[in-house]
Amino acid sequence: FSSRRRHTRLQGDWSSDVCSSDLHMGRLAIWDGVQWPLYLQSPIAPGALLRGKLQTVAILLLWPIAIALFAGWFWFGAGPRTMVVFLGFALAGTLAALAAIAAVGTWPWLVRQELDGRLTQGSRGFIGSLALMLAFHTAIAPGYVIFTIASNTTRIRAHDLVNLLPWVLGGALLLGMSQLAVAQWLALRNYRRLLAPR
């Protein structure tokens, strides 16, 4: 957070910077671009740097889920089972979003390294936005396809879907964790390239 505050003083508004650079653009490497020369000279491991950034983005993605859970319980009287199902699918979607952000946000092709070591947003921001959206939609596509097929199949009754719900929920969470693991491996490789001595 101290690094975040230093970056805020140098770069401007915290909220607009986070939304444009991290969530919309998925630019994890850009987030602390001004501090990048310090990272190049510090003993911090690329994996630790990447985990810190992903944990911060995860917190930003999780707070709307907490608000929705509270609203469902307080205003709509949602039962525990409904809230657990919602939380499970919301977490699966959040894992898919983190996977997309990790994979696209560390893509070295999207950033430009200045002579002083700073990372700046290159001229490929629009491509980065498209790549981020494509990665996220690809990550959630299997769940959408399965849901569409199941809901359009007349032979499957609502009772059968309820019985299948734990398996579907487990599969969604497993898919999200697998996607995030692959994306973290790819992001760590990209971070090592970005932190390599020039």
Contacts in CASP RR format, 6 or more apart in sequence:
PFRMAT RR
TARGET T0000
AUTHOR 0000-0000-0000
METHOD contacts of the structure
MODEL  1
FSSRRRHTRLQGDWSSDVCSSDLHMGRLAIWDGVQWPLYLQSPIAPGALL
RGKLQTVAILLLWPIAIALFAGWFWFGAGPRTMVVFLGFALAGTLAALAA
IAAVGTWPWLVRQELDGRLTQGSRGFIGSLALMLAFHTAIAPGYVIFTIA
SNTTRIRAHDLVNLLPWVLGGALLLGMSQLAVAQWLALRNYRRLLAPR
3 32 0 8 1.000
3 35 0 8 1.000
4 14 0 8 1.000
4 32 0 8 1.000
4 56 0 8 1.000
6 34 0 8 1.000
6 35 0 8 1.000
7 17 0 8 1.000
7 31 0 8 1.000
7 32 0 8 1.000
7 33 0 8 1.000
7 34 0 8 1.000
7 35 0 8 1.000
8 14 0 8 1.000
8 17 0 8 1.000
10 34 0 8 1.000
11 17 0 8 1.000
11 34 0 8 1.000
17 31 0 8 1.000
18 31 0 8 1.000
18 60 0 8 1.000
21 27 0 8 1.000
21 30 0 8 1.000
21 31 0 8 1.000
21 121 0 8 1.000
22 28 0 8 1.000
22 31 0 8 1.000
22 53 0 8 1.000
22 57 0 8 1.000
22 60 0 8 1.000
22 101 0 8 1.000
23 57 0 8 1.000
23 60 0 8 1.000
23 61 0 8 1.000
23 101 0 8 1.000
24 129 0 8 1.000
24 132 0 8 1.000
25 105 0 8 1.000
25 121 0 8 1.000
25 125 0 8 1.000
25 128 0 8 1.000
25 129 0 8 1.000
25 132 0 8 1.000
26 100 0 8 1.000
26 101 0 8 1.000
26 104 0 8 1.000
26 105 0 8 1.000
26 128 0 8 1.000
26 132 0 8 1.000
27 105 0 8 1.000
27 110 0 8 1.000
27 111 0 8 1.000
27 121 0 8 1.000
27 128 0 8 1.000
28 50 0 8 1.000
28 53 0 8 1.000
28 54 0 8 1.000
28 57 0 8 1.000
28 101 0 8 1.000
28 102 0 8 1.000
28 105 0 8 1.000
28 106 0 8 1.000
28 187 0 8 1.000
29 36 0 8 1.000
29 105 0 8 1.000
29 106 0 8 1.000
29 108 0 8 1.000
29 110 0 8 1.000
29 111 0 8 1.000
29 119 0 8 1.000
29 190 0 8 1.000
29 191 0 8 1.000
29 194 0 8 1.000
30 111 0 8 1.000
30 119 0 8 1.000
30 120 0 8 1.000
30 121 0 8 1.000
31 53 0 8 1.000
32 39 0 8 1.000
33 118 0 8 1.000
33 119 0 8 1.000
33 120 0 8 1.000
34 118 0 8 1.000
36 113 0 8 1.000
36 117 0 8 1.000
36 118 0 8 1.000
36 119 0 8 1.000
36 194 0 8 1.000
37 116 0 8 1.000
37 117 0 8 1.000
37 118 0 8 1.000
39 49 0 8 1.000
39 195 0 8 1.000
40 117 0 8 1.000
40 195 0 8 1.000
40 197 0 8 1.000
46 188 0 8 1.000
46 191 0 8 1.000
46 192 0 8 1.000
46 195 0 8 1.000
47 188 0 8 1.000
47 191 0 8 1.000
49 191 0 8 1.000
49 195 0 8 1.000
50 102 0 8 1.000
50 106 0 8 1.000
50 184 0 8 1.000
50 187 0 8 1.000
50 188 0 8 1.000
50 191 0 8 1.000
54 98 0 8 1.000
54 101 0 8 1.000
54 102 0 8 1.000
54 184 0 8 1.000
54 187 0 8 1.000
57 98 0 8 1.000
57 101 0 8 1.000
58 94 0 8 1.000
58 98 0 8 1.000
61 94 0 8 1.000
61 97 0 8 1.000
61 98 0 8 1.000
62 94 0 8 1.000
65 87 0 8 1.000
65 90 0 8 1.000
65 91 0 8 1.000
65 94 0 8 1.000
68 86 0 8 1.000
68 90 0 8 1.000
69 83 0 8 1.000
69 86 0 8 1.000
69 87 0 8 1.000
72 78 0 8 1.000
72 83 0 8 1.000
73 79 0 8 1.000
73 83 0 8 1.000
78 86 0 8 1.000
85 165 0 8 1.000
85 169 0 8 1.000
88 169 0 8 1.000
88 172 0 8 1.000
88 173 0 8 1.000
89 169 0 8 1.000
89 172 0 8 1.000
91 173 0 8 1.000
92 169 0 8 1.000
92 171 0 8 1.000
92 172 0 8 1.000
92 173 0 8 1.000
92 175 0 8 1.000
92 176 0 8 1.000
93 139 0 8 1.000
93 140 0 8 1.000
93 172 0 8 1.000
93 176 0 8 1.000
95 173 0 8 1.000
95 176 0 8 1.000
95 177 0 8 1.000
95 179 0 8 1.000
95 180 0 8 1.000
96 136 0 8 1.000
96 139 0 8 1.000
96 140 0 8 1.000
96 175 0 8 1.000
96 176 0 8 1.000
96 179 0 8 1.000
96 180 0 8 1.000
97 136 0 8 1.000
97 139 0 8 1.000
98 180 0 8 1.000
98 183 0 8 1.000
99 135 0 8 1.000
99 139 0 8 1.000
99 176 0 8 1.000
99 179 0 8 1.000
99 180 0 8 1.000
99 182 0 8 1.000
99 183 0 8 1.000
99 184 0 8 1.000
100 132 0 8 1.000
100 135 0 8 1.000
100 136 0 8 1.000
100 139 0 8 1.000
100 183 0 8 1.000
101 132 0 8 1.000
102 180 0 8 1.000
102 183 0 8 1.000
102 184 0 8 1.000
102 186 0 8 1.000
102 187 0 8 1.000
103 135 0 8 1.000
103 183 0 8 1.000
103 186 0 8 1.000
103 187 0 8 1.000
104 110 0 8 1.000
104 128 0 8 1.000
104 131 0 8 1.000
104 132 0 8 1.000
104 135 0 8 1.000
105 132 0 8 1.000
105 187 0 8 1.000
106 186 0 8 1.000
106 187 0 8 1.000
106 190 0 8 1.000
106 191 0 8 1.000
106 194 0 8 1.000
107 128 0 8 1.000
107 131 0 8 1.000
107 190 0 8 1.000
108 190 0 8 1.000
108 193 0 8 1.000
108 194 0 8 1.000
109 124 0 8 1.000
110 121 0 8 1.000
110 122 0 8 1.000
110 124 0 8 1.000
110 125 0 8 1.000
110 127 0 8 1.000
110 128 0 8 1.000
110 131 0 8 1.000
111 119 0 8 1.000
111 120 0 8 1.000
111 121 0 8 1.000
111 122 0 8 1.000
111 194 0 8 1.000
112 119 0 8 1.000
112 120 0 8 1.000
112 121 0 8 1.000
112 122 0 8 1.000
113 119 0 8 1.000
113 120 0 8 1.000
113 194 0 8 1.000
113 198 0 8 1.000
114 120 0 8 1.000
117 198 0 8 1.000
119 194 0 8 1.000
139 176 0 8 1.000
139 179 0 8 1.000
142 175 0 8 1.000
143 172 0 8 1.000
143 175 0 8 1.000
146 168 0 8 1.000
150 156 0 8 1.000
150 161 0 8 1.000
150 164 0 8 1.000
END
